[in-house]
Amino acid sequence: MDSLRAPNLLRVPRADVAIAAVVTAATVVPVLLPRLQPWWVVVLALLSSAPVLWRRTLLIAASLVAGLAMTALVLMQDALTHPPFLLMPYGPLVCTYTIAALAPPTLRMIGVGLLAVGVLTSLILPHEDFDTFRYVVTAYVAAYALGVGARAGRAQRGMVEERARRLREERAAAVAEERTRIARDMHDIVTHSVGLMVVQAEAGPLVVRDDPARAEMVFEAIATAGRDAVGQLRLILGTLRDGPVREPQPGLETLADLVERTRGAGLDVVVEEHGTRSPVPAAVDIAAYRIVQECLTNVLRHAAVRTARLRLTWSGRALTIEVTDGGGGTAEFREGHGVVGMRERAASCGGGLTVDPRGFTVTAVLPLGSL
């Protein structure tokens, strides 16, 4: 362990090296000039200043050594024939600042206690006068206050950086959510509209030969489905180019048009609505429309029947959507992208979606929440 820790003590920031050099020079030079003091005074001056070099890695130890050395130097200067002309506790002051700025709460309490004992000892035992007492205490309080200010500034910067990081994450999540929503909308639009067009186009040759009048209606349904798909795709792609959607997206108010287009494609849709319709959040409005759209498209493309029942049940807290094709279902049902997309749409609104292969029935419960 010692071999691992030793290199850390040698990796000292350049700023700390410069600070330690200045503090050491300011403490040692007065004991060398104008008159050289005894060797033990020089050693104590070094011990009271040089430990500042390790104030980040060995804060308490460095503060203890610097404080004890300065206290000893103050107590023993009366034994000198010619005491130093200027003796300031630069090392302990820097350590005081560092304790206030960097130390965790427990170490900060320990460091403050040790410094207080050292300072009081250095002032009381030599019987310093009131002016000296006031000057020294003010210097230590100022050093500690500067450290507290530095710690507060660092905490503030940390909060700002954390807020910026969270904002970036929220924006990234919003972008990802919007991309997912656009992908779902495009999937629903393409599968529904193209599905209607394919069904009508496949029936077109037979209708042209047997019922020319109905053939005209089939081709008109194909054109209507194509125009609707182009319009909705233009609306969605516009969000990628221009930003937020300004035109209204399809919702429950346009559900009747969706049912009529589906009926025009040959699927007889029976609509039942129970309860009193109430305003819904925009997310629920769009999700409800897309879920019904996907369900009817799946019945039209994959079911062997040509009838479906759409039931809307309103309650005080939720809207329940149930789409049943009346077929026999399948025991080998596997969720495709469409069912996964419907389930995600319901979940994005705080609701849920279940699929019963026997029947085949899709049930979505969407909470109305508070507008």
N, C-alpha and C positions, 0 to 999 in steps of 0.2 A: 504493500500500500504506500509506503514512503516513497518508493521509486516512481509511483504514479502521481503522487502529489507534488513532488519536488519541481517538475517542469512547470506546473501551474504558478508557483511562486516566482518563476523567472519571466513569465509572460505578463509583464506589466504594461499597461497602456502608456503611450508616449506622454500623454497629458499628465498622468500621475508621476512619471519620472521627472518631468519639468517642475511640477508642484513640489515634489520632494526635494529637488535640487535647490529651489528657491528658499524653501522653509529651512533646510539644513544650513544654507549659506547665511540666512538672516539670523540664525541662532548661534552658529559657531563663530562667525566673524567677530562679534563683540567680545568673545572670550580670548581672541587672538590679538586683537588690535584695540587700542594702541599699546596695550601691555599684555604679554603672554601670561595666561593664567596657569595654575598647576594642571598637571595631566588629567587628574580626576575630574576637573571642571570641564575640560575638553570632552572627555568620555561621556559625562552626563549631558552635555550639550548635544552630542551626537545621538545619544539614546533618546533624548526628548524630541528629536526632529526626524531622524532617518527612518524610523518605523512608519512614517506617513506613506512611504513607498508601497506598503502592503495593506493600506487601509481598506481596500476592497475585498481582499481574500482572507485576511486575518484581522478583522476590524477590532474586536474586543482585545485581543492580545496586543495589537499595535497601540491601541488607546491606553491600555494598562501600562505598557512599558514607557510610552511617552509621558504619561501623567506622573508615574512614580519618579522617573528621572527628573522631570521639571520640579516636582515637589522637593526632592532631595537637593536639587541645585538651589532652590529658594531657601531652604532651611539651613544650608551649609555656607551660604555666601557671607554670613557674619564672621566666619572663621578666616575669611580672606583679608589680606592687608589692603588690597586695592580691588574691590568688587568690580565686576563688569559695569560699564557705564549705561548699558541698555540691555535689559533681560526681559524678553517678551515670550509668552507661551505659544509661539506660533504652531508648533506641532500639536499640542493638545487642542488648540482652537480648530485646526483643520479636522482633527479626529471628532471633535464635537459636531462640526458641520456634517461630517460623513455619517455619524450615528443618527442624526436627525433625518438625513436625506435617504439613507440606504438600508438601515438596520430594520429587521422585522420587529414587531411590538415587544416581544420578550427580550430580545437582545438590546433593544432601545432602552427599556427600563433598567436593565443591568448596567449598560454603559452610562446612562445619566446618573445612576446612583454612585458609581465609581468616580465619575468626574466631580460630582458634588462633594464627595468626601475629600478628594484630592485638592480641590480649590479651597474649601474651607480650612483644611489643614495648612495649606500654603499661606493663608491669610491670618489665621488666628494664632498659630504658634509663634510666628515672627512678630506678632503684635503690630501688624500694619495699621496705618491710620485710615480714617474714614474715606478719604479721597482715593487712596489706593484700592480699598475694598470696593468702592463704587465703580471705579474704572475697570477692575478685573471682572467683577460680576457682570457689568454691562457688556464687556467684550464676549464673555461666554454666552450670555443670553442672545446677543446679536448673532453669534455664530450658529446657535441652535435654531434661531428663527429663520435664518437664511436656509438652513437645511430643511426645515419644515416647508418653507416656500418652494424649494426645489422638488421635494417629494410631492407636494400638491400639484405643481406644474406637470410633473411626470405622470401623475395619476390622471390629470385632465387630458393630457395628450393621449394617454392610453384609452381613455373613454372615447375621445374623438376618433381614434383609429378603430376601436371596436365598433363604434356606431357606423363608421364608413364601411367596415368589413361586412357588417350585417346588412347595410343598405345595398352593397354590391351583391350579396347572396340573395336578398329579396328581389333585386332586379333580375338576377340570373334565373331565379325560380319563376318570376313572372313571365320572363321571355320563354322559358321552357314550357310553362303552362299554356301560354298563348300559342306556341307552336303545336303543342299537343291538341289544343282546341281546333286549330285550323286544319290539322291532319284529320281529326274526327269529322269535321264539317265536310271536308272535301271527300272523304270516304263515303259519308252518308249521301251527299249530293250525287256523286258519280254512280254509286251502286243503285240508288233509287231511280234517278232519271234514265240512266243507261239501261237499267233493268226494264223499266216501262217501255223504252224504245225497242229493246230486243224482243220483248214479248209481242208488241204490236207488229214489229217488222216480220216476225216469224208467221204471224197469222195473216199478214197482208196478202200474200199470193192466193190463199184460199178464199179470202173475202172478196178479192177483186173478181174472181171467177163466179162466185155464187151470189154475192150481194154487192154490186157496184156502189150502191148508195151508202152502205155501211163502210165500204173501203175508204170513201172520202173522210168519214169520221175517224177512221184509224189513222190515216195519214195526218189529219189535223191534230190528233192526240200525240203523234210522234213529234210533230213540229212544236206543239205546246211544251212537251217534256223537254225538248232540246233548248227552247228559248228560256225556260225556267232554270235549267241547269247552267246555261251560259250566264244568265243574270246573277245567280247566286255565286257562281265561281268568280265572276268579275268583282262582286262585292267582297268576297273573302280575300282574293288576291290583292285587292286594293288596300287591305290592312297591312300587307307586307310592304307595299310601296309608300303609302301615304300616312300610315299610323292608324289610330282608332277608327272603328266603323262609325260612319255618320248616318247611314241609312238603317232603317229598322230591319232586324233579322227576323226570320219566320218564327212564329210562336203559336200559342193556342188559338189566337184569333184567325190564323190562316190554316188551321187544321181542316176546316171544311173544304178548302181548295185542294188540299192534299188528298182527302178522301175521294173527292170527285175525280181527280186525275187517276187515282188508283182504280176507281170503278170503271173509268173509261178504258183502262188497260185490260178489263175483263175480270176483275176481282170484286165480288159483291161484298161490300163492307157494311155491316150493321153497326150503327153507333148508338150506344146507350150512355146516358149521363145522369148521375144520381147526386143529390145534394145541391147546395147553392154555390154557384161559381163565385169565387172571390179573387181579388188581385193577387198576383204571384210575383215573386222576385224575378228579375230578368234572367238570371242563370237557370232557374227552374222552368221558366217559360220556354227558353231555347232547348233545354234538355228534354222537356216533355215532347216537344215537336219532333226532335231528332230521334227519340226512342220510338215513337209511333211510326215515323217514316221508315226506320230500319226494320221494324217488325213487319210492316205491310210489304216492304220490298222482299224480305225473306219468304213470306207466304207466297207472294206472286212468283218468285223465281224457283223456289224449292219445294213447296207443298204440292201434293197431288190434288188438293181441293181448290175450289174457286169461290169459297166463302170464308169470311173472317168476321169476328166480332170485336169491336173496340168499346171498352167500358171505362168511363171516367167517373170516379167516385170522389166527391169532395167532402172533406170533413173540416173541422175547425183548425186542424194542425197540419194536415197533409193532403196531397192529391195522389190517389192511387190509380195507376194506369194498368189496364189488363187487356192484352191482345191474345185472342185464341183463334186458331185456324180451323178447329173442328175436325181435324184429321185424326188418324190413329197414332201419330207420334212414332218415335223410334227408340229402341233400347240402346242404340249405338250412337247416341247424340254426343257430338264434340263441339266445344265452344270455338267458334271462329273469331276472326277479327271484329265482325259486326257485333256479336254478343259481348265480347270483351270491351268494345267501345261503349256499348250501352251501359254496361256495368260501371265503367269509369265515369260516364256522364252522371249517372245517378249518385255515385259516391262523391263526385265533386260538389254536389249540392247538399251533401249531408244525408242522402237517402240510400236506398238499397234496391237491388234488382235480383229477382229469382226467375229461373227457367224450369218449367215442368215439361219434360219431354213427352209425357203422356197427355196428349191433347191436341195440340202443342200450345202451351200457354206461357206467356211472358208477363210477369207482374213487376211493376216498378212503383215504389213508394217514395214520393218526393216531398220533403217537409216544406210547408209554406213559410214558416219563420215569421220574422217581423220586418216589414218594409221600411 
